[in-house]
Each structure stands twice: as C-alpha cells, then as structure tokens.
C-alpha cells in the first residue's frame, strides 16, 4: 500500500501531530492505525516522527514537544497518584473504573500541592480548567458531564512515569 492510500491519513496525522494520543475510543482513526501500523510507522518516519504503540494499546508520536504542558500534566498526575495512594486506594481502579468529580480532585487541598501546581503556572481555577481541557484534547481524559472526568488509556504514560520515579526513590532509600 502506498502512503497516498493510507486510510484516514489526514485525520490521523492531524490528531497525532498535535500531540493527541489515539486509543480505541477514537474509533476509525484507531482502527486505521491498527490495520496499517507498519505503513503509518514508515509514513511518520519520513516526516521525522516516531509512531509509538504503547503496551496499553494506544498510539502517539515521539518527537512532538509537549513543552510546559508535559510538566503541568506530570505534576497533575504525581499529585493525584500520591493522594489516591495516601487514601489506601488502588490508583488504577480510582482512575479508570468510574468518573472522578472535579470537586474531589486534590490539587488545591494541601499547601504542598498548591505550591507544586503554582510552580508549573497553574495557580487559578481557570488555569486548572485549561489544563484539564488540554488533557482532554490530547486524549488523556474525558469529561463525563456533571459526573466529572474519567481517565483514558493514554494516561498510563504518566502513570508509568510515576512508577519509574517511585522505583528510583525506593532504590535510593535502599542504598
């Protein structure tokens, strides 16, 4: 198959180019990637990108700079994971099994959390809402009306990062 014949090439390129993560909930674009993964991989490589398929079965492009968003989203996840763990709950169950009401997000509950958020430039409710909207556009979360937000599979990229950091901290403590 030639690159010109790739199904949904324009739509898929536009989604991934903007930093979006494409998962099974993205329907046709996801199916196009799954069915033509090698061809898409070659196509994106010709443009200087690396198409990556995460072990949780979603796609993203490496080589897309997330800039300050990546730092804000990472801090968002670190705080959330710490808060869930401190409550003795399963992180994956809390994040993926049912919506989390927006007023239950812990990011401004503790002074330490507020400080971390401020260090990334998220100091107001408006800035926090903008962060959530960007996370939605990029495929990490989905708004569930009045019920709050639910996390999509691409969120595992940040959870993997949290796990790596926790393992490094444990190794340092064991030394």
N, C-alpha and C positions, 0 to 999 in steps of 0.2 A: 504494500500500500504506500502510495506517495503521501508526502506531508499535506499536499493540497486536498487529499481525500479524507483526512482525519475528521471523524465526526465531531461536531460542536467545537472545532478548533478555536474559533474566535471567542466564544463564550468561555471556554475553559481557560484559554490564555488570559483573558481579561480578569477572571476570578483569581487565578494563581498569581498573576503579575502584581496585583495589588496587595499580595501577602495573605490572601484568604487561604484557608485550609479546606480542602474538599473532602467530604465524608459521605457515607451512604445516604444521609439526609439531603444531599444535594442532587439526588435523582439522576437525571440524564448526564450531567457533566461527570458525575462519579462513575456511572456505567461506561461512558466513553473512555475515561482513563483506565478503568479496569480491563476493558476489552481490547485496548490498544496501548497498553502500558509501555512496551518497548519502543513503539513508533513515537509516542509522546516524549519518552525519555530522550530519544535522538533529536527530535524537533527542538526541545528546550535546550539541549546541549549545544545545538547550533546557534542558539541565541545567547549562550553564556550562562545558562542556569542549570541547576541540577534538580531534576524531578525526584523527589524522595517519597517513598511509600513507608509510612510508619508501621511498626508491628501491630498497632491497633487499627490498621486498615483505613488510613486516610492519607491524602496526598498534600504535599506543599512543595514550594520551590526554595531551595537553598540559593543564596546569592541575592536574596531580597533583604535590604536593610530595614530592620524594624525600628532603628533609632531609639528615641526616648520611649516609644510605646512599649518596646520589649522590656525595658527596665520597669516601667509602671505596671505592666501586666505581671512580671515576675514577682514584684513586691506584693501585688494584689494576691497572687496565689500563695506566696510564703505566709502571709498573714492568715489567710483562710485555712491553710493546712495546719498551721500552728494552733489556731483557735479550735478547730474540729478535734485535733489530737488532744488538746488540753481538756476537752469535754469528754474524752474517753470514747469517742465515736469513730466509726470506720470512715476514713476520708472518701473512699470511692463510693460507698453507699450514700453518704450525705450529698455528694456532688452529682451523682448520676442517677439516683433512684427516684427523686421527686424534686419539684421546684423549691428553691430557697427564697423566701420572701425578702425583698430588698431591705426591709427594715430589720432583718435578722443578720445582715452582713456585718461582720465585726470590725471593719476597717477604721472606724472612728470611736470605738468603745473605750479603748485604752489609750493613755497618753503616748505610750511607746508606739502603738500602731499609727496614731495621728502623726507622730514625728516621721515615721518611715514613709507614710504617704506624702507628707509635705516635702520630703527630700526628693521625691520624684515629680513634684509640681502639682500634686493632687491635694489641694487644701480645702476646696469648697464642694458643696453638694453638686454644683453644676459641673465641675471638673471630674467628679466621680461618675456622674451620669454620662459624660462624654467618653470616659474610659470604657464604661460598660457598652456604650453604643459602638465604639470601635471594636471591642472584643466580639460583639455580635456580627459586625460587618466582616470580620476576618474569620468567622466560623467557630469561635471558641465557646460562645454561649448563645442561648436563645431566650428571648423574653416570652413568658407564659402569661401574658395579660396581668391581671391583679395578683396572680399567684407568685410572681417573682421571676427568677431566672433558673434555667436548667443548663447544665454544662454538657457540651458536645464532646465527642471523642477526641478532637484535636487538643482539648485541654490537657490530655496526657503528656503533651510535650513539656508543659510547665510542671506537671506532677513528676515526670521523670527527672527534671532539673532539681526539684525539691528533694527527691530521693537521693540523688547524687550528692547534694550538699550535706544532707543528713548523714550519709555514709562517710563522707570526708571528715565531718565533725566527730563522728564516733571513732574513726581511726586516729584522729589527733588526740582524743581523750584517752584512748587505749595505750598510747605511746608513753 
